[in-house]
Amino acid sequence: MFPPSRPVKRRPWDRITLAQFQRIRHWREARQASHPLERRLWEAVLTLWMMGWVGWLPAFEADAPWAYPLCLLGILLPRVYVYWRVRAHQARRLRCDWLDLLD
């Protein structure tokens, strides 16, 4: 039989590398028909992530301090999303097939 998989321990401050993003993207593309909601969630997370990175400089230049927390939230959203999914998977509330791709 297969050896038991070791639990993934992710913290919200753990970085997500571009290689990990790439592996998750390949997983999403391969299973887009069977996991359409997961695909849409990741696209939303990555869109907000990009908006956070692109938006902080115009927010700073336009002197819009109300936008700083929104940009920071967008920048941190992938980490928070992965952390939330790991916690839900470990609590057996939600199955997450792509967690092994983060190791």
C-alpha positions as CSV (number, residue, x, y, z in Angstrom):
1,M,0.0,0.0,0.0
2,F,0.9,3.6,-0.2
3,P,2.6,5.3,2.8
4,P,0.4,7.8,4.6
5,S,0.9,11.3,3.3
6,R,2.4,13.8,5.8
7,P,0.2,16.7,6.8
8,V,0.9,20.0,5.1
9,K,1.6,22.7,7.7
10,R,1.0,26.1,6.1
11,R,1.0,29.4,7.9
12,P,-0.5,32.5,6.5
13,W,2.9,34.2,6.3
14,D,4.4,31.4,4.3
15,R,5.4,32.5,0.8
16,I,3.9,31.0,-2.3
17,T,6.5,30.7,-5.0
18,L,6.0,31.1,-8.7
19,A,6.8,27.5,-9.2
20,Q,3.9,26.6,-6.8
21,F,1.6,28.9,-8.6
22,Q,2.6,27.2,-11.9
23,R,1.9,23.7,-10.5
24,I,-1.5,24.9,-9.2
25,R,-2.2,26.5,-12.6
26,H,-1.4,23.2,-14.4
27,W,-3.6,21.3,-11.9
28,R,-6.5,23.8,-12.6
29,E,-6.1,23.5,-16.4
30,A,-6.1,19.7,-16.3
31,R,-9.2,19.6,-14.1
32,Q,-11.2,22.6,-15.2
33,A,-14.2,20.5,-16.2
34,S,-14.4,18.6,-13.0
35,H,-13.6,21.5,-10.6
36,P,-15.2,24.7,-12.2
37,L,-15.7,26.4,-8.9
38,E,-12.1,25.9,-7.8
39,R,-10.9,27.3,-11.1
40,R,-13.1,30.4,-10.7
41,L,-12.0,30.9,-7.1
42,W,-8.3,30.8,-8.1
43,E,-8.9,33.2,-11.0
44,A,-10.6,35.6,-8.6
45,V,-7.8,35.3,-6.0
46,L,-5.1,35.9,-8.7
47,T,-7.0,38.8,-10.2
48,L,-7.3,40.5,-6.8
49,W,-3.6,39.7,-6.2
50,M,-2.6,41.4,-9.4
51,M,-4.9,44.4,-8.7
52,G,-3.2,44.7,-5.3
53,W,0.3,44.8,-6.8
54,V,-0.7,47.1,-9.7
55,G,-2.8,49.4,-7.6
56,W,-0.5,50.3,-4.7
57,L,1.6,52.8,-6.7
58,P,-1.4,54.7,-8.2
59,A,-3.0,54.7,-4.7
60,F,0.2,56.2,-3.3
61,E,0.6,58.7,-6.1
62,A,-3.1,59.8,-5.9
63,D,-2.7,60.2,-2.1
64,A,-5.6,57.7,-1.4
65,P,-4.7,56.2,2.0
66,W,-8.1,54.4,2.0
67,A,-6.8,52.2,-0.8
68,Y,-3.6,51.0,1.0
69,P,-5.3,48.3,3.1
70,L,-7.2,47.1,0.0
71,C,-4.0,46.8,-2.0
72,L,-2.3,45.0,0.9
73,L,-5.2,42.6,1.2
74,G,-5.0,41.9,-2.5
75,I,-1.3,41.2,-2.2
76,L,-1.7,38.9,0.7
77,L,-4.9,37.2,-0.6
78,P,-3.2,34.1,-2.2
79,R,-1.4,33.3,1.1
80,V,-4.6,33.8,3.1
81,Y,-6.6,31.7,0.7
82,V,-4.1,28.8,0.8
83,Y,-4.0,29.0,4.6
84,W,-7.8,28.9,4.8
85,R,-8.0,25.9,2.4
86,V,-5.3,24.0,4.4
87,R,-7.3,24.6,7.6
88,A,-10.6,23.5,6.0
89,H,-8.9,20.4,4.6
90,Q,-7.3,19.4,7.9
91,A,-10.6,19.9,9.7
92,R,-12.2,17.7,7.0
93,R,-14.7,20.4,6.0
94,L,-13.4,20.7,2.5
95,R,-11.3,18.4,0.3
96,C,-8.4,20.1,-1.4
97,D,-6.6,18.0,-4.0
98,W,-3.9,20.5,-4.9
99,L,-2.3,20.8,-1.4
100,D,0.3,18.3,-2.3
101,L,1.5,20.7,-5.0
102,L,2.7,23.2,-2.4
103,D,5.4,20.9,-1.0
